[in-house]
């Protein structure tokens, strides 16, 4: 097999929860829905083609949520990929209501989480969700009730591993009093590293860190003389590929999930796994914020 045929394989492997292997460069399935992450995509066939291409490229982690659409992303994943290839992990999330386009409202009520988990099982056509993430901790609902519901679903065999999203180190430690935390999904990229302490904690605990919005690079993307553009020119790569390569080399627990609705963009993103940045470039990018 040519390395370029399945580039995601070259991103390395991480064991989610210590027993669920995935290639570290995954795919985020938010952008395959309509504008505002609402309703169906304008190009239904195109969305299916993107999803099918992810598997061909060696991607084994697809991240979605019941709130993407809502429900649309999960339905498209099942339509495109079920029955799923061996080793393909579909991670989904619950804990947000969607009153309209670009509107996201936390809902951590136990009855909501249970209902959404059971409907995700049906939409994804699986008996168990390998990674089920709390999309947001709802401040209006006791934490023990939210995490307790996920623990119950885990005991019932409906979910395998539990993850969190947009949390602090303190949040993770509180949740760890109830369950084992397998992954954390926070916003993190070259231009936004406010979750650096969370990443470091995840490394210490061997928790998978899933950076959402991984392609963003802040002011670096527009600076022609900055380290990002210089690295892109040096490696004959796109700035996005360099940004993803930096993430992959930044930490062994890093699991980037760049999303797109374009097959060409998907292929470009995934080829970042073939890019190895030298120490000087890593240092320049790391010091650039």
C-alpha positions as CSV (number, residue, x, y, z in Angstrom):
1,X,0.0,0.0,0.0
2,X,1.3,3.4,-0.9
3,X,1.4,5.7,2.2
4,X,-0.4,8.4,0.3
5,X,-3.4,6.0,-0.4
6,X,-4.3,6.0,3.3
7,X,-2.5,9.0,4.8
8,X,-4.4,9.0,8.1
9,X,-2.7,5.7,9.0
10,X,0.6,7.7,9.3
11,X,-0.9,10.0,12.0
12,X,-0.3,7.2,14.5
13,X,-2.7,5.3,16.8
14,X,-4.2,6.2,20.1
15,X,-6.2,3.9,22.4
16,X,-9.3,5.7,23.5
17,X,-10.1,4.5,27.1
18,X,-7.1,2.3,26.9
19,X,-8.7,-0.3,24.6
20,X,-10.2,1.4,21.6
21,X,-7.6,2.1,18.8
22,X,-8.1,5.0,16.4
23,X,-5.8,6.7,13.9
24,X,-5.1,10.0,15.5
25,X,-6.2,12.2,12.5
26,X,-10.0,11.9,12.4
27,X,-12.9,13.7,10.8
28,X,-15.4,16.1,12.2
29,X,-18.9,15.6,10.7
30,X,-20.4,19.0,11.6
31,X,-19.9,20.7,8.2
32,X,-21.8,18.1,6.2
33,X,-25.1,19.7,7.3
34,X,-26.8,22.8,6.1
35,X,-26.0,26.5,6.8
36,X,-25.9,27.3,10.5
37,X,-25.4,23.6,11.1
38,X,-29.1,23.3,10.4
39,X,-31.0,21.1,8.1
40,X,-29.8,18.9,5.3
41,X,-26.8,19.8,3.1
42,X,-27.3,21.5,-0.2
43,X,-25.4,18.6,-1.9
44,X,-26.6,15.3,-0.4
45,X,-24.6,13.1,-2.7
46,X,-21.5,15.3,-2.0
47,X,-21.9,14.8,1.7
48,X,-22.1,11.0,1.3
49,X,-19.0,11.1,-0.9
50,X,-17.0,13.0,1.7
51,X,-18.0,10.4,4.4
52,X,-17.1,7.4,2.2
53,X,-13.8,9.0,1.3
54,X,-12.8,9.4,4.9
55,X,-12.7,5.6,5.3
56,X,-10.7,5.2,2.1
57,X,-8.1,7.7,3.5
58,X,-7.6,5.5,6.6
59,X,-9.6,7.7,9.0
60,X,-11.0,5.5,11.8
61,X,-12.5,8.2,14.1
62,X,-15.5,10.2,12.9
63,X,-16.9,12.7,15.4
64,X,-20.5,13.9,15.2
65,X,-23.4,15.0,17.5
66,X,-27.2,14.7,17.6
67,X,-27.3,18.5,17.5
68,X,-25.6,18.7,14.1
69,X,-28.6,19.3,11.9
70,X,-30.0,18.4,14.4
71,X,-29.9,14.6,13.7
72,X,-28.8,15.2,10.0
73,X,-25.1,14.4,10.5
74,X,-25.8,11.1,12.2
75,X,-28.3,10.1,9.6
76,X,-25.9,10.8,6.8
77,X,-23.1,8.8,8.5
78,X,-25.4,5.8,8.7
79,X,-26.6,6.2,5.1
80,X,-23.0,6.5,3.8
81,X,-21.2,4.0,5.9
82,X,-23.4,1.4,7.5
83,X,-22.6,-1.4,7.9
84,X,-19.5,0.1,9.3
85,X,-16.0,-1.1,8.4
86,X,-14.1,-3.0,11.2
87,X,-12.3,-0.6,13.4
88,X,-14.3,2.5,12.5
89,X,-15.3,4.5,15.6
90,X,-18.3,6.8,15.4
91,X,-18.2,9.2,18.3
92,X,-21.3,11.3,19.0
93,X,-22.5,13.8,21.6
94,X,-25.5,15.0,23.5
95,X,-26.4,17.9,25.8
96,X,-27.5,20.7,23.5
97,X,-30.8,21.8,22.2
98,X,-31.1,23.5,18.8
99,X,-34.0,26.0,18.6
100,X,-32.7,27.3,15.2
101,X,-29.7,27.8,13.0
102,X,-26.5,28.7,14.9
103,X,-28.4,28.5,18.2
104,X,-27.0,26.1,20.8
105,X,-28.6,25.8,24.3
106,X,-27.3,23.4,27.0
107,X,-29.7,20.7,28.2
108,X,-28.2,18.2,30.6
109,X,-31.5,16.9,32.1
110,X,-31.2,13.1,32.6
111,X,-34.3,12.4,30.6
112,X,-32.9,14.5,27.7
113,X,-29.6,12.7,27.7
114,X,-31.1,9.3,27.9
115,X,-33.6,10.0,25.1
116,X,-30.9,11.4,22.8
117,X,-28.6,8.5,23.4
118,X,-31.3,6.0,22.6
119,X,-32.3,7.9,19.4
120,X,-28.6,8.2,18.4
121,X,-28.3,4.5,18.6
122,X,-31.2,4.2,16.2
123,X,-30.0,6.8,13.8
124,X,-26.5,5.4,13.7
125,X,-27.8,1.8,13.5
126,X,-25.6,0.5,16.3
127,X,-26.2,-1.4,19.5
128,X,-23.5,0.5,21.4
129,X,-21.9,4.0,20.9
130,X,-18.1,3.6,21.2
131,X,-17.6,7.2,22.5
132,X,-20.4,9.3,23.9
133,X,-19.6,12.8,24.8
134,X,-21.4,15.3,27.0
135,X,-21.5,18.3,24.6
136,X,-21.7,20.8,27.4
137,X,-22.0,20.6,31.2
138,X,-25.4,22.2,31.9
139,X,-25.0,24.6,34.9
140,X,-28.7,24.3,35.6
141,X,-28.6,20.6,36.3
142,X,-26.6,18.9,39.1
143,X,-23.4,17.4,37.7
144,X,-24.0,14.2,39.5
145,X,-27.3,13.8,37.6
146,X,-25.8,14.5,34.2
147,X,-22.8,12.2,34.7
148,X,-24.9,9.6,36.5
149,X,-27.1,9.3,33.5
150,X,-24.1,8.6,31.3
151,X,-22.8,6.1,33.8
152,X,-26.2,4.3,33.8
153,X,-26.1,4.1,30.0
154,X,-22.6,2.7,30.1
155,X,-23.6,0.0,32.6
156,X,-26.5,-0.8,30.4
157,X,-24.1,-1.4,27.5
158,X,-25.4,1.4,25.4
159,X,-22.2,3.4,25.4
160,X,-18.6,2.2,25.7
161,X,-16.6,5.2,26.7
162,X,-17.5,8.7,28.1
163,X,-16.1,11.9,26.9
164,X,-16.5,15.6,27.8
165,X,-16.5,18.8,25.7
166,X,-15.5,22.4,26.5
167,X,-14.4,21.7,30.1
168,X,-11.7,22.9,32.5
169,X,-9.2,20.8,34.4
170,X,-11.4,21.3,37.5
171,X,-14.5,20.1,35.6
172,X,-12.6,16.9,34.4
173,X,-11.5,16.2,38.0
174,X,-15.0,16.5,39.3
175,X,-16.4,14.2,36.6
176,X,-13.6,11.7,37.3
177,X,-15.1,11.2,40.8
178,X,-18.0,9.5,39.0
179,X,-16.7,7.9,35.8
180,X,-13.6,7.3,33.8
181,X,-13.1,10.2,31.3
182,X,-11.8,8.8,28.0
183,X,-11.6,12.0,25.9
184,X,-11.9,15.8,26.2
185,X,-13.0,17.9,23.2
186,X,-12.0,21.6,23.6
187,X,-11.3,24.3,21.1
188,X,-7.6,24.3,20.5
189,X,-5.4,25.3,17.5
190,X,-2.3,27.3,16.5
191,X,-4.1,30.6,17.2
192,X,-6.1,29.6,20.3
193,X,-4.4,27.7,23.1
194,X,-6.4,28.7,26.1
195,X,-6.9,25.0,26.9
196,X,-3.1,24.3,27.2
197,X,-3.6,23.3,30.9
198,X,-6.3,20.9,29.9
199,X,-4.1,19.4,27.2
200,X,-1.3,18.9,29.8
201,X,-3.7,17.3,32.2
202,X,-5.0,15.0,29.5
203,X,-1.4,13.9,28.7
204,X,-0.8,13.1,32.4
205,X,-4.0,11.1,32.6
206,X,-3.7,9.5,29.1
207,X,-7.0,11.1,28.1
208,X,-7.6,11.6,24.4
209,X,-7.6,15.4,23.6
210,X,-9.9,16.2,20.6
211,X,-9.2,19.8,19.4
212,X,-12.2,21.2,17.6
213,X,-11.7,24.0,15.1
214,X,-8.2,22.7,14.5
215,X,-7.4,24.5,11.3
216,X,-7.7,28.0,12.7
217,X,-4.4,29.9,13.0
218,X,-5.4,33.4,14.0
219,X,-3.2,36.2,12.7
220,X,-0.5,33.8,11.6
221,X,-2.6,32.7,8.6
222,X,-2.6,36.2,7.2
223,X,1.1,37.1,7.9
224,X,3.1,36.3,4.8
225,X,6.4,36.5,6.7
226,X,5.2,34.6,9.7
227,X,6.2,31.1,10.8
228,X,3.1,29.4,9.4
229,X,3.4,30.8,5.9
230,X,7.2,30.2,5.9
231,X,6.7,26.6,7.0
232,X,4.0,26.0,4.3
233,X,6.4,27.3,1.7
234,X,9.3,25.3,3.0
235,X,7.4,22.0,3.1
236,X,5.4,22.7,-0.1
237,X,2.3,22.4,1.9
238,X,-0.8,24.4,2.7
239,X,-1.1,26.4,5.9
240,X,-3.9,24.1,7.0
241,X,-1.7,21.0,6.6
242,X,1.1,22.7,8.6
243,X,-1.4,23.6,11.4
244,X,-2.7,20.0,11.5
245,X,0.9,18.6,11.5
246,X,1.8,20.9,14.3
247,X,-1.1,19.6,16.4
248,X,-0.2,15.9,15.7
249,X,3.4,16.5,16.8
250,X,2.4,18.7,19.7
251,X,1.1,15.8,21.8
252,X,0.7,12.0,21.6
253,X,-2.9,12.3,23.0
254,X,-3.9,14.8,20.3
255,X,-6.8,13.7,18.0
256,X,-7.6,16.4,15.5
257,X,-10.9,16.2,13.7
258,X,-10.9,18.7,10.8
259,X,-14.2,18.9,9.1
260,X,-15.3,19.8,5.6
261,X,-18.0,19.3,3.0
262,X,-15.5,19.0,0.2
263,X,-13.7,15.8,-0.9
264,X,-10.7,17.8,-2.2
265,X,-10.4,19.6,1.1
266,X,-10.7,16.4,3.0
267,X,-7.9,14.8,1.0
268,X,-5.7,17.9,1.6
269,X,-6.4,17.9,5.3
270,X,-5.7,14.2,5.7
271,X,-2.3,14.4,3.8
272,X,-1.1,16.5,6.8
273,X,-0.4,13.2,8.4
274,X,2.4,12.6,6.0
275,X,4.1,15.9,7.0
276,X,6.8,15.9,9.6
277,X,7.9,19.3,10.9
278,X,11.5,19.7,12.1
279,X,12.3,20.9,15.6
280,X,13.0,24.5,14.5
281,X,9.6,24.8,12.8
282,X,7.8,23.3,15.7
283,X,9.5,25.8,18.0
284,X,8.8,28.7,15.8
285,X,5.1,27.8,15.5
286,X,4.8,27.1,19.3
287,X,6.3,30.5,20.2
288,X,4.3,32.4,17.7
289,X,1.2,33.2,19.8
